[in-house]
Amino acid sequence: MTAAPARAPGEALFCWALVLLGAGVTWQAGGIGYFDSPSAAGVFPLAAGLAMTLGALVAAVSATRRAAPGSGPVLPKDVAAIGALVLAYMAGLEALGFVAASFLFLLLAIGWLQRGRWLHAGLVAGGAVALVYVVFRLGFRVVLPQGWIFA
């Protein structure tokens, strides 16, 4: 039997943060207050919150018991870059609208992850946004945010 690998830098802290997040979800779901039948409004959110909390608790205890991490980055560059792009996407969605903001997000994210293959990133981003637009705007008649810059 092999020994468990050492935990990654920041792994235990992240797992315990997930436990707190799961507990918050469970608390909020309990506030819905409708539990009179298995299909009541509050049952699924409460079950999801409990499952998240228990799963995170198992992961946190497991990570805490493993050997301390060696040296290495707590937050890899790719994760930090995509996180920054997600924040920029959220900030720009109202101004740019769904189509432009989504295209820019996908273009930059795919281009970053593929280390500068911008033509490929542009084709994939354009195709994905076009497909989403056709399915949701034209097929399901969902009103997508237009943005005030291009309105």
N, C-alpha and C positions, 0 to 999 in steps of 0.2 A: 504494500500500500504506500502511495506517495504522499508526502506532506502537502498541505494546502499552500498555495502560493501566497507570498506576502501581499498585503492589500496595496492598492494603488494610492498615491498621494491624494489626500482629500476624500477618499472613499467612505471612511467611517463618518465623517462630518456630513457628507452628502446624504448618506443613508439615514442618519438621525434627523436631518432636515426634512426628509421625506416622511418620517414618522410624524413629525409635527404637522406637516402639511396634511397628511391623512387624518390626523386627529381633528384638524380644523374643518376638513371636508365633512367628517362624521358629525361634528358639532353643528355645522350649518344644515346638514341634512336632517338632523334631529329637530331643528327649528321649523321644518315644514309641517310636522305635526299630524300628518294623516297616515295612520297605520292600522286602520280598521279592517282592511282586507289585503290579501297578497298582491293585488294590483293597484293599491292606493298610491297616491302621488309621492309619498315620502319613502316608500319601501325600497325602490331601486337606488336612489341616491344614498340612503343609509347603508344598504348592502355594499355598494361600491366603495363608500368611505371606509367601512369596516374592513373590506378586502384589501384596500390600499394600505390601511394602517397595519394590519397584520402582516402583509407581505413585506412592507418596509421594515417592520420590527424584526422579522426573521433575518432580512438582509443586514440590518444594522448590528444585530447581535453577532452574526457570522463574521462581519467585517471587523468588528471590535475585537473578537477573539483571535483573529489571525495576526501574524507577525507584523510589526511596525513597517511602514513603507520605507523603501530606499529613497535615494535622491531622484528627482525628476520633476517635470513641470506638473503643477496641480491642475492647470487649465491648458490643454494643448492649443496651439495656434489655430487649428482648423475650427475647433469648438468656439473659441473666442471670436473668430472672424464671422462665423455663421450667426452667433448670438448677436453681434453688432448689426449684421444685416437684417435680422429679424426685428430688432428695435427700430432700425431705420425704415423698414417696411411698414411697421405699425404707425410710425410718425408721419410717413408720407402718403398713406392710403387715402386720407381725407382730402389732401390737396391734389394728388395726382389721379385719383380714381383707381378702380380695381385693375383695369387692363394695363395701364402704364406702370403702376407700382408693382404689380405681379411680374410683369415682363422684366423690369429692372432688377427686382429681387432675384428672380431665377437666373437671369443673365450673369449677374455678379456672383451668385452662389455657385453656379455650375462652372463658371470661368475660374473661380478661385480653387474649387476642388479638383478641377482638371488641369490646374497649373498653366492657365493661359491659352487654352484652346477656345478662343473667343468665337470663331465662326461656328463651331459645333455647339457651343453654349447658346449662341443666338438662335440657331435653328431649333434646338430642343426647347428653349424658353418660348420662342414664338409659337411652336407647335402645341406646347402644353397650354399656353394661355388661349390660343385659338380654340382648342378642343373644349376647355372649360367654358369659354364664352358661348360656343355653339350649344353645348349641352344645357347649361344653366340659363343663359339669357334667351336663346331662341327656342330650345326644347321645353324647358320647365317654366319659362317666362318669369324668372327671378330677376328683380331689379338690382343690378350691380352698381356700386358707388361710382359716380361719374367724375367726381373731383371738381374743385372750383377753378383750377388752372386751365383746364381744357373745355370748360362749360361754355 
